[in-house]
Amino acid sequence: MATIDEQPERTLQSRLRFTREMMAGPIYRKYEKAMRKFWDPGEFDYEADARDFQELTPEQQRGIVMITVRFLGGEQEVTDETLPMIYAAHALGKFDWTMFLSSFMMEEARHSQFFAMWHERVVGAVDVDELSEYWIEREKTVDPTGRYQTGEPVYEGLPYFGHQLIDACHAGDLAAVEEGFVRFSTLYNIWVEGVLTMPSYEIVIDTCDIWGKLGTLRHGFKQIVADEGRHITFGTAACRQLIEKRPELEQVVHDAINLYRGNAIGMLEYQRFVPELDLQKYQLQKVRHYKNRCRELNITPDQTLIDDILDPDLDFVIGIEAG
């Protein structure tokens, strides 16, 4: 391995990264917007939600915590898994991407903080042993028709693709970095954030509205949705740049989605804990968000995926052993 003294001398262009073109670009503007949209979970009123929580039935309490504990875990996971994207942005010389991703990581950490504070102050449970009873293992779900099964894109897919992306950065293979970034960002920003999770936000907001309770939880979700909107549009903008440069990368998008397409086709277990919810509404939302992501990427949607999401015969619940 070369010593520090043996490293090649850096050019001035590699030291001064700002350009007018970059500062006028869409991703740098997302960074500026993120800096203006700061919010602090420590300033929220959790006492009102604590009183509301005590007024819920045991079934309602369990149902809402089954939702929020998934977000508590998921936000912590994606905070840790932002690093490969930052590493790849650096490898590709995309300083505006690096700047935006610095705000991205902070926002995911802030979401983690919000859910930790809400669980501790409202539910009175934040440690693993206190919340484990609310955690459903979704990996075991199987579609009764045998066509689909679901997995854990956040807990298995992102770490796996993240390691691949970091390995490509270490190897200095920029083509592999571009492909790895598209694969990772597709799973993270486009599929998990941009399609699968969006209906879950609406499920929580709708539930709070139906019950007329948990206003702080509802407010927190609204703030998170605004943050995630920037994350999604960053992912689609960055991937679109790379796909326009290398059109064959469109197939990488479809392949990454196909690994976890069953997660969009099945319904979430907590949809059925609130009888007043319109279950089909959230399936339609998945299709709308999927079409929007494909439009933003300028790629062709997979019509068979859309048809399967809306197929009433493919009726299975993620998190419940199908039979």
C-alpha positions in Angstrom: 0.0 0.0 0.0 1.3 3.5 -0.9 2.2 5.9 1.9 0.6 9.3 2.2 3.7 10.9 0.7 3.4 8.7 -2.4 -0.2 9.7 -3.2 -0.6 11.7 -6.4 -0.9 15.5 -6.0 -4.5 16.7 -6.1 -5.5 19.1 -8.8 -7.0 22.5 -8.0 -10.3 21.3 -9.7 -10.5 18.4 -7.2 -10.1 20.8 -4.3 -12.6 23.5 -5.3 -15.8 21.6 -5.9 -18.4 24.4 -6.1 -19.5 25.6 -9.6 -22.2 27.9 -10.6 -23.7 25.1 -12.7 -23.9 22.8 -9.6 -25.4 25.5 -7.4 -28.1 26.1 -10.1 -28.9 22.4 -10.3 -31.9 20.6 -8.9 -30.0 18.4 -6.3 -28.2 21.4 -4.8 -31.5 23.2 -4.5 -32.9 20.2 -2.6 -30.0 20.6 -0.1 -30.9 24.3 0.3 -34.6 23.4 0.9 -33.6 20.8 3.4 -31.7 23.4 5.3 -34.8 25.7 5.4 -37.2 22.9 6.5 -35.6 22.1 9.9 -37.9 20.7 12.7 -37.0 19.5 16.2 -38.8 16.4 17.7 -37.7 17.7 21.1 -40.1 20.6 20.8 -43.3 18.5 20.3 -46.0 18.0 22.9 -46.0 14.3 23.8 -48.2 14.7 26.9 -51.4 15.1 24.9 -50.7 12.0 22.9 -49.9 10.1 26.2 -53.4 11.0 27.5 -55.0 10.0 24.2 -53.1 6.7 24.2 -54.5 5.8 27.6 -58.1 6.4 26.3 -57.6 3.9 23.4 -58.9 0.4 23.7 -56.2 -2.3 24.2 -56.8 -3.4 20.6 -56.3 0.1 19.4 -53.2 0.6 21.4 -51.6 -2.6 20.1 -52.6 -1.8 16.5 -51.0 1.6 16.5 -47.8 0.4 18.2 -47.5 -2.4 15.7 -47.3 0.3 13.1 -45.0 2.8 14.9 -42.5 0.1 16.0 -41.8 -0.7 12.4 -41.1 2.9 11.7 -38.9 3.1 14.8 -36.8 0.2 13.6 -36.8 1.2 9.9 -35.7 4.8 10.5 -32.7 3.6 12.5 -31.8 1.1 9.8 -31.9 3.6 7.0 -29.9 6.1 9.0 -27.1 3.6 9.2 -27.5 2.6 5.5 -27.1 6.1 4.1 -23.3 5.8 4.2 -22.9 3.7 1.0 -24.7 6.4 -1.0 -22.4 9.1 0.4 -19.4 7.0 -0.4 -20.6 6.5 -4.0 -21.4 10.2 -4.5 -17.8 10.9 -3.4 -16.4 8.3 -5.8 -18.5 9.7 -8.7 -17.3 13.3 -8.0 -20.9 14.4 -7.3 -20.4 17.0 -4.6 -24.0 18.3 -4.8 -25.1 14.7 -4.1 -22.8 14.5 -1.1 -24.1 17.8 0.2 -27.7 16.7 -0.1 -27.0 13.3 1.4 -25.5 15.0 4.5 -29.0 16.5 5.1 -30.6 13.2 4.1 -28.7 11.3 6.9 -29.5 13.9 9.4 -33.2 13.7 8.6 -33.3 9.9 8.9 -31.6 10.3 12.3 -34.2 12.9 13.3 -37.0 10.5 12.3 -35.4 7.9 14.5 -35.3 10.4 17.3 -39.0 11.3 16.9 -40.2 7.7 17.1 -37.9 6.9 20.0 -39.2 9.9 21.9 -42.9 9.1 21.0 -42.6 5.5 22.2 -40.8 6.4 25.4 -43.1 9.3 26.4 -46.4 8.1 25.0 -46.3 4.3 25.1 -43.7 4.0 27.9 -41.7 1.5 25.9 -38.6 2.0 23.9 -36.1 -0.8 24.8 -36.0 -3.9 22.7 -37.5 -6.2 25.4 -40.4 -3.7 25.8 -41.3 -3.5 22.2 -40.5 -7.0 20.9 -44.1 -8.3 21.4 -45.3 -5.8 18.8 -42.9 -6.8 16.1 -44.2 -9.1 13.4 -41.7 -11.2 11.4 -42.8 -10.5 7.8 -40.2 -12.7 6.1 -42.4 -15.8 6.5 -45.4 -14.4 4.6 -46.4 -16.5 1.6 -49.1 -15.7 -1.0 -51.7 -18.5 -0.8 -51.5 -18.8 -4.6 -47.8 -19.6 -4.3 -46.8 -16.9 -6.7 -45.3 -14.4 -4.3 -43.5 -14.2 -1.0 -42.3 -11.2 0.8 -39.0 -10.3 2.3 -37.3 -7.5 4.2 -36.0 -4.9 1.7 -34.8 -2.6 4.5 -33.1 -5.2 6.8 -31.7 -7.6 4.2 -31.7 -5.8 0.8 -30.2 -2.5 1.7 -27.3 -3.9 3.7 -26.5 -6.4 0.9 -26.6 -3.8 -1.9 -24.8 -1.4 0.4 -21.8 -3.7 0.8 -21.7 -4.3 -3.0 -21.7 -0.5 -3.6 -18.9 0.1 -1.1 -16.9 -2.8 -2.6 -17.2 -1.1 -6.0 -16.0 2.2 -4.6 -13.0 0.5 -3.0 -12.2 -1.2 -6.4 -12.4 2.2 -8.2 -14.7 0.7 -10.8 -16.8 3.7 -11.7 -19.1 1.7 -14.0 -19.8 -0.7 -11.1 -20.3 2.3 -8.8 -22.9 3.7 -11.1 -24.7 0.4 -11.5 -24.5 -0.2 -7.7 -25.9 3.3 -6.9 -28.9 2.8 -9.2 -29.6 -0.6 -7.6 -29.2 0.7 -4.1 -31.1 3.9 -4.7 -33.9 2.0 -6.5 -34.5 -0.2 -3.5 -34.2 2.6 -1.0 -35.5 5.8 -2.4 -37.7 4.6 -5.2 -39.2 1.3 -3.9 -39.1 1.4 -0.1 -39.5 5.2 0.4 -41.3 6.0 -2.9 -43.8 3.2 -3.1 -44.1 0.8 -0.2 -43.9 3.3 2.7 -46.0 6.1 1.4 -49.3 4.3 2.0 -48.2 3.4 5.5 -47.8 7.1 6.3 -51.4 7.6 5.1 -52.6 4.7 7.2 -51.3 6.4 10.3 -52.6 9.8 9.4 -56.0 8.4 8.4 -56.2 6.4 11.7 -55.4 9.5 13.8 -58.1 11.4 11.9 -60.7 8.6 12.4 -60.0 8.3 16.1 -59.6 12.1 16.6 -56.5 11.4 18.7 -52.7 11.3 18.7 -52.2 14.7 17.1 -48.5 14.8 17.8 -48.0 11.4 16.1 -50.0 12.8 13.1 -47.9 16.0 13.0 -44.7 14.0 13.2 -45.7 11.8 10.3 -46.6 14.9 8.2 -43.1 16.4 8.9 -41.5 13.0 7.9 -43.5 12.8 4.7 -42.2 16.2 3.6 -38.6 15.0 4.3 -39.1 11.8 2.5 -40.5 13.6 -0.5 -37.1 15.2 -1.0 -35.3 11.9 -0.5 -37.5 10.3 -3.2 -37.0 13.0 -5.7 -33.3 13.0 -5.1 -33.2 9.2 -5.8 -35.1 9.5 -9.0 -33.1 12.6 -10.2 -29.8 10.9 -9.5 -30.8 7.6 -11.1 -32.3 9.3 -14.1 -28.9 11.1 -14.7 -27.1 7.7 -14.6 -29.8 6.0 -16.8 -29.6 8.8 -19.4 -25.9 8.2 -19.5 -26.2 4.4 -19.6 -29.7 3.4 -20.8 -29.0 -0.3 -19.9 -29.3 0.7 -16.3 -33.1 0.8 -16.6 -33.1 -2.9 -16.3 -31.2 -2.6 -13.0 -34.2 -0.7 -11.7 -36.7 -3.3 -12.7 -34.6 -6.1 -11.3 -34.2 -4.4 -7.9 -37.9 -3.9 -7.7 -38.7 -7.5 -8.7 -36.8 -8.8 -5.8 -39.4 -7.4 -3.5 -42.5 -7.0 -5.7 -44.5 -9.2 -3.4 -44.2 -6.6 -0.7 -46.3 -4.2 -2.8 -48.9 -6.8 -3.8 -49.7 -8.0 -0.3 -51.5 -5.8 2.2 -49.9 -4.8 5.5 -51.1 -6.5 8.6 -51.9 -3.3 10.5 -54.4 -2.2 7.8 -56.8 -4.7 9.3 -56.5 -3.5 12.8 -58.6 -0.4 12.0 -61.9 -1.6 10.5 -62.8 1.9 9.2 -59.8 2.0 6.8 -60.4 1.6 3.1 -58.0 -1.2 2.3 -58.2 -0.8 -1.5 -57.3 2.9 -1.2 -53.7 2.0 -0.2 -53.3 -0.5 -3.0 -54.3 2.2 -5.5 -51.8 4.5 -3.8 -49.0 2.0 -4.4 -49.9 2.0 -8.1 -50.0 5.8 -8.3 -46.7 6.1 -6.5 -45.1 3.4 -8.7 -46.2 5.2 -11.9 -44.9 8.5 -10.6 -41.5 7.0 -9.8 -41.3 5.5 -13.3 -42.3 8.8 -14.8 -39.7 10.7 -12.8 -37.1 8.1 -14.0 -38.3 8.3 -17.6 -38.6 4.5 -17.7 -41.5 2.2 -18.7 -43.6 0.8 -15.8 -44.1 -2.9 -15.5 -47.8 -3.3 -16.3 -47.9 -6.9 -14.9 -46.8 -5.5 -11.5 -49.6 -2.9 -11.6 -52.1 -5.5 -12.5 -51.0 -7.8 -9.7 -51.1 -5.0 -7.1 -54.8 -4.4 -8.1 -55.8 -8.1 -8.5 -58.4 -8.9 -5.9 -57.5 -12.6 -6.1 -54.0 -11.8 -4.8 -55.3 -11.1 -1.3 -52.7 -11.9 1.3 -51.6 -10.0 4.4 -47.9 -9.3 4.9 -46.9 -10.4 8.4 -49.5 -13.1 8.7 -48.8 -16.7 7.8 -50.9 -17.4 4.7 -52.5 -20.6 3.9 
